[in-house]
Amino acid sequence: MARGKPGSSLDAYHAKRHFDETPEPRGRKTRRKGRGYAIQMHDARRLHYDLRLELDGVLKSWAITRGPSLDPSDKRLAVRTEDHPVDYITFEGVIPEGHYGAGSVLLWDRGEWEPVGDPHEGLEKGKLAFHLRGERLKGRWALVRFKGKKNDKRENWLLIKERDDEASEDEDVVGEYRTSVVTGKNNEEIAESPGREWSARDRKENGASSKNPSRRQGKRAKLPRFVKPALATLVDDIPSGENWLFEMKFDGYRALASVSGDRVRIYTRSGLDWTDRFGALPETLAELSLNGVLLDGEIAVLDKDGRSSFGALQAALKEKGATFSYFVFDLLYADGTDWRKKPFSQRKKKLKELLGAEGKRGPVYYTDHIENDGGRMYRTLCEKGFEGIIAKRAEHPYRSGRGKSWLKIKCGHEQEFIIAGWSPSTRNRPFSSLLLAVREGKDLRYAGRVGTGFSYDELDRLSAMFDKLGRKTAPVKGEVPASVAHQAHWLKPELVAQIGFAEFTKDGLVRHARYLGLREDKKAAAVTSEEATPVEEIEDMPADKQNSPVVAGVRISHPDRVLFPEQGITKIELARYLEKMAEVMMPEIEDRLVSLVRCPEGRQKKCFFQRHAGAGLGDGFQEFEVKGSKEREKYLYITDVKGLVSAAQMGVLEFHIWGSRVDDIERPDRLVFDLDPDPAVSFEEVKKAAGETRDVLDALGLQSFPMLTGGKGIHVVAPLVRRHEWPTVKAFAAAVASRMAVQEPERYVAKMSKAARKGRIFIDYLRNDRASTAIAPYSPRARAGAPVAWPLSWAELAKVKAANEMTVKTAFSRRRAAPWKGYGKLRQSLKASALRALDVDE
């Protein structure tokens, strides 16, 4: 048997199983060319995770002993096993004792995979790289085979997470997710119900009752996927006016529950699956006969006076058999249908109907509200020691992220802080106090200490965590009081604590702080200082901006406006794409004059170029005066991420840049050859032409780099030291293009005429003129599919299938920090010998 292809048929799979006694699918090899992916959590002789990748009509399979890791340095052993039938990709159930692989099988993740390069070649050579688009695992991964003897009975591979935005050195993805992506059940619950698949029938056989059997008999909608929750803005007073609904504010964990029949999943606000951490709540939700719903609410633990207590919640999460209450206040999906665009008042009405009498008895409660008179409700709750109230616009839709449709008014001061360090104790306890920090911009600022509110168990628990997080230097910027700094033990800023306090001092430090518990549902990167907004600012704000999200300091109006209809990409998604890509995009675009392609209503409607200041220009743009042939004109340029995001707010779908920067506009620092093929020319021919252009430039002393244009062609870009002015650079580019066209006239043309370009590749050197532009690296294109201009290495170019292969949807997960390795450090210019060879005057 050839290496890399054990069990290339299903003979080995069939030989190991008795299908009249096991619920596993018999299956057979299919002709479908799917790219399904799954990981099954298999509790056999020892717990492990089975990776399945669909290829050639079967599932290529590996057993991962400790499960996948998001840490690129944590390589996990993956033992190659026999091919499985494609039907196995949905299997979940119990393999009976005495049979091969006996034990429970849980569908831990599912989705699609995309190989990088030829997967057959990768399997043969022992390096299979691929992208995962699962519900839990995403980004780029690799399977690497150990070097061993050809006759080894088993193939040992390593599963490795490659470095991208989905990688994490801290997140324990196996520890966080212990339940099925389909049923919401854990291995123990599946093991208690033998059969091929966990279903409503299984619950009935185990004695579970249905309060509304008739509703269980119909076809169930799919479990709605997690949606980022709407967040409230802190304000200093109760809003006035009509159309406000007021609810009680709870002190617990924000939770979204996806429910369809017996299937339940409970997510934290950041999307973690914590279904198995909230006691009997999942079973209670399963008994409500809900069909394809996504609920939004707060999970809390109540004290004897009916108040929610964050400390009590923390304690309950560590106990078995603890009682949790779920206060549901919004409905995002019902019967599998998206309700988010409906007014809040309608969503509440439907929610009340769904929960019915159960919403009054709990532990799943319907959160009631009052209309308009929030002041009386606020005073009553504060007097009784409650958290405060939430004010919500009755007629507004549900929008993820922090906006102005939901406002929170607190009775006291309480918020999250990052734990930056600790102070030692002179008494018999692990530490005296925690040192707190908040994020301001990109940096952390010291925000004071907290030394009360800890139980003995919590002191020991925190101290054990600190052992792994120590660092020598302070993670905060700015001043730390000398009395604190000289004895501080600093920590990596990863833990988040909930802190109650009386007020902030004038120096921004907490006064009379009290520790309430750890926020395991929140990441430190999301914690900022929370200051109350004057409510008058919100009441005076135009209605269309009251719930406009802010990205990089830019308010995005009409965030749900669709700019790319085919993919459903909205304005807010484009803004977030540009914010995320700023790190790699700005080095090439900053301080260059830029021409913009604006499509305010989306790419299929009116679009136009803009290079000068005019109506609708955002704050993130600068102007630069350029002397033309007759008069001076003011052009635009961008200096920071705010400018990029301002462009998205304006409906900009493309960025085209000059070849020089504003501090030396007459001398370019880049040379661009745009290889623009006739439609009859294959992309393989374009790649070949790019390689030949590289070789020509290399012979002339210039190193170059390729970029997919997002359209049909490829740009070959060479960085330059700013020595020559535009006329010389343009003449050099023209001479290179002409020489290539003369040498191979059947393949290349250096003229713009469409008739001359038929069946050929136009080597467009005209990008190298003073006022000409070229598409910016990482810029979206106003074309079907939302492609982006994508820099890559020459090795990567060899594997690419099309110039529009990368899109806004896929780009960030496949971003490389430096695809043009060494580009910014190259010190090269047009050599005198090269100019003479091309007969160009210097």
ABEGO torsion letter per residue (X at the ends): XBBGABGABAAAAAAABBAAABABBAEBBBABBBABBBBBBBBBABBBBBBBBBBGGBBBBBBBAAEBBABAABBBBBBBBBBBBAAAAABBEBBBBGBBGBEBBBBABBEBBBBBEBAAAAAAAGBBBBBBBBAABBEBBBBBBBBBBAABABBBBBBBBBBBAABBAABBAAAABABBAAAGBBAAAAAABBEABBBAAAAAAAGBBBABAAAAABBBBBBBBBBBBBBBBBBABBBBEBGBBBBBBBBBBBBBBBBBEABBBBBBAAGBBAAAAAEAAAAAAAAAGBBGBBBBBBBBBBBAAGBBBAAAAAAAAABBGBBBBBBBABBABBGGBBAAABBAAAAAAAAAAAAEAAAAAOABBBBBBBBGBAAAAAAAAAAAGBAEBBBBBAABBBBBEBBAABBBBBABBBBBBBBAEBBBBABBBABABBBBBBBBEABBBBAEBBABGBBAAAAAAAAAAAAAABBABBABBEBBBAAAAAABBBBBBABBBBBBBABBBAAGBBBGBBBAEBBAABBAAABBBBBBBBAAAAAABBAAAAABBBBGGBBBBGAABBABAAAGBBAAAAAAAAAAAAAAAAAAABGBBBBBBBBAAEAABBBBBBABBBBGBBAABBBBBBBBAABBBBBBBBABAAAAAAAAAAGBABBBBBABBAABAABBABBBBBBBBBAABBAAAAAAAAAAAAAAAAAAGBBBBBBBAGBABBBBBBBBBBABBAAAAAAAAAAAAAAAAAABAAABBABABAAAABGBBBBBAAABBAABBBBBBGBBBBBBGGBBBBBBBAAAAAABABAAABBAAAAAAABBABABBGAAABBBBBBAAAAAAAGBBX
